[in-house]
């Protein structure tokens, strides 16, 4: 049954991948008076959606997605959560709009970077008259603020690592590969690829154990938006697991882009960082290199 959302608007749909972000977005939407419908991605979504109107759809099921939008009177959609794999072209169930763009759609799925794929998906969704909005528009409290989040602040050496890591993350982002980099003693030692942030940090821990990274210098994880990124999807995010892995890797802290990165379960992240003795901070790249805060 179709039901109107807040202030007589159509309903909000949440396309949910893995992790806690879709849950935070759904809860924030309810607190704002919305009645969201959740579209849980098959083999990706890993939370219990039984308390919401919901359905399971494959990642490439554009026809099913459009049918869900019609059924529930959806006029806005949020894309949130992790997606570990792309659909094979045989798994794509197209609408007529997708069929018209099928060659470019398949080409993007096969060889495009994550941002290119997300921009294609956004374009196809909005071509059907549904507006794509960012998770931060529904749950603005998740956005990182400028400065230290917990009791610890970066040292001068940490600030140099933040600056170097930011340069590397920008270069990586321009290639549409990843959003994160680790700098230790001014040397970039790891770049995020398809494996994701946590696996990258685990690799840093292994390199340190092998003696290939200095044990005297701690280093910093930096996560930034890609320069060309559409902020309506896949904003950089950190959570408690990021803090735990940073500690295991011997890092001094984590820096994310203020206003353009998400901190999932902020209080738990702050508590974990304080207990681990590492900093978590939001950086504003409009400030000078010596004054990220």
N, C-alpha and C positions, 0 to 999 in steps of 0.2 A: 504494500500500500504506500502511495506517495504521501508524505507529510511535509509541511513547510518547516523551515528552520527559523532561526532567530529573526524577529521583526518581519515575518512573512516571507523571508527569502527562501530560496531553494536550500536543500540540505548540503552539508559539507561531507565529502567523501575523503577518507584517509586510505591511501594505498600503502599498506604496511609490509615492510620487509622485516628483517631480523633486528633484534636488540630492543632496548627500552624506549628509544625515541618515539615510535608510534604510540606507545602507551601514554607518555607524557603529553603528546599532542592531543590525543583523544580525551584525556582527563581535563586538559586546559580548555578544550572546546566545550565540554559539558559544563564546566564552571562558568563559561561565558554565555551559557544558555542555548548552546547548539545541541542538536541531536544527530551526531555524526554516524555515518554508515562506514563500516570498515571493509576494505577489500584486501584480504590477506593473500599474499603471494605464495602460491604453492611451492613447497620445499624451501621457502625463505622465511616466512613469518613463523615466529617461535613463541608467541604469547597466547594467552587464553582470551578470546574475543567473544565469549558466550554472553557477556552482559551487553553487547552491542548488536544492532542489526549488522550482519556480516555475511560475507561469502568468500569462498576460496577460488582464486583464478590463477592460471599460469601466467608467467611474466610476459609472454608474447601474445596473450589472448585479447587483442584490441576489440574484437567483435563482442566478446563477453563483457568487457569493460564498458563499452558504449551501452549495452543492454542494461547493465546495472545502473548507469547514470539515468537512463530513462525510467526504469522501474521505481527508483527512489527519489526522483525529482531533484537530482544533484545539479547544482550550478557552480560549485567550487570544489577543488580537489587539492589535497596536500600529498606530496610524495615524501615518504619518510621511512627510515630504517635501511638496513644493509641488504644488498643484493649481490650474492657471491658469484652467480653465473649468468651468462647471457643465453637467451633462447637460441637453439639451432633454428635455421630458417624453416625447417619442417614443423616447428612448434609454433610458428606465427599464425594466428587466426585473424585474418585481416578484415577490416571494414572496406567499403568501396573507396574511401579516401586513402586507406593504406595501399589498396591494390593499385590505385593510380600512381602511387609513389613507391611501388614495391622494389624496383631495382635499387633506388637510392636507400630505401629502408634496409634492405638486406646488406648492402655495401657498408652502411654505417654500423649495423650490428656486428658484422664480421671484422671490420678494421678500424672503426672510429674509436677515439678515446671516450672515457666515461662521460665527459662533459658534452661531447658531440652526440652521444646516445641520448642523454637526458634532454638536450635541447630538441632533438628529433621527437622524443616522446611528448614533450610539452607542446610542440607545434601540432602534433597529430591530435592530442586531447583538445586543445583550444580550437582546432578547426571544426570540432563538433559542437562548439558553443558553450563549453565548460571552461571556466577560468581556473588556471593553476595559481595557487598562492603558496608562499613559503611557510615552513614550519614555524619560523620566528614570528610570522604575522599572527599565528594562532596562539603560540606560547612564547611571548616576548621575554619572559623571565629566564628563559634558557640561554639567552645571548650572553656571551662573555662581556664583562665590563673592563674598563681600562685600569691597569694596576694590579697589585698582588691580591689574590682572592683569599689567601690564608695569612698566617702570621709571618711567613718568610718572604723575603724579597731577593731578587737576583743580585749577585755581586758584580763588580766591574768586569771580571772575567766572564761571568755568565752573560752580561749584556753584549760583550763581543761575540760570544757564541750565538746569541739571539740574532744579532745583525748578520752574521755569516750564514746561519741557518735560514734566515728569511730570504737572502739572496738566492740560495739553493732552491728553496721551496718555490720561489717565483719562477726560476728557470725551468724547474720540473713542471710547474703548472702550465707554462706556455706550451709545453709539449703535450698537454692533456694526459699526463701519466699519473700523477699523484698530488697530494697536498702537504706532505710532511717531509722533514729532513732532520737529521741529527748532526750537530756540530760539537766536536770535542777539542778543546784547546785551539779554536779557530780553524780546525780542519773538518770538512764535511766527511763523515764516515758512513752515512747511510741515507738512502733516498727511498721514499715510499713508492712501491709499485702495486701490482694487482693483489699482492698478498695482504695489504692493509696495514694500518698503523701498529697494531699489537705484534704482528709477526715481524715487522721491521725492527721494533724495539728488542724483541727476542734475539734477532740476528746480531744486534749491537752487543747484547750480553754475551753471546757466543764468541764474538770477535774479541771482546775484552778478556774472556776466560782463556783464549788462545794466545793472548799477549800481543795481538795486532792493534789494539787501541791502548793508549796510555791508561794506567791505573792511578796515576797521580792527578790527572785532570778529569773532572766529572762529565761536563757536557750538558747540552740542552736539546730537548725535542721542540721543534717549531712546526706549527700547523697553520697554514694560511689558505684563504680562498685562492683559487686559480685566477690569474689576472682577467681572463675572459669569461669567468664562471657566471652562469645564471644563478643568482642567489635564491631562486625559488626551489632549488633541489640540491641535495648533497652538500650542504654547508659542512665545513670541517667540524668535527665533534670530538670531545674527550669525555671519559667517564672514570669511574673508580678503577676499572681494569687498566686504563692508561697509566694512572698513578702507580699502581702496584708494579706494572711492568717497567716503568721508568726507574723505580727503586731497585728492582732486580738487576737492571742494566747499569746501575751505578751513576745515573744521571742526577744532576743538581736540580733540575726542574723542567717544567713544561710551559711553553709560551704559545698562546693562540691569538688570533686576530680579534680584537675587541669590536663588538657590533656585527661581526661577520663569522662567528664561530659559536658553537653550542656547547654548553657545559651541562652534561646530563647528571641530574641529582646533585646539584651544587653543594649542598651541605655535606653530603657524604664524601664528595670529592675533596672538599676543604679539610674535613676531618682526617681522611686518609693521607693527604699531603702533609698535614701538620704532624701526624703520627710518624710518617716516613722520613720527616726531616727534609722535604723537598718543597720548592716553591711551585705555584701555579699562578700564572699572570696573563692578563690581557694586554696586548701591545697595540698602540695606535701608530701606524706608519706615517701619519702626518706630523709626528713629533720628531725632534732631532734624534740622531743616533745615541746621544748621551742621555736623552730624556724620553725613553719609551713610555713613561708614565706621566 
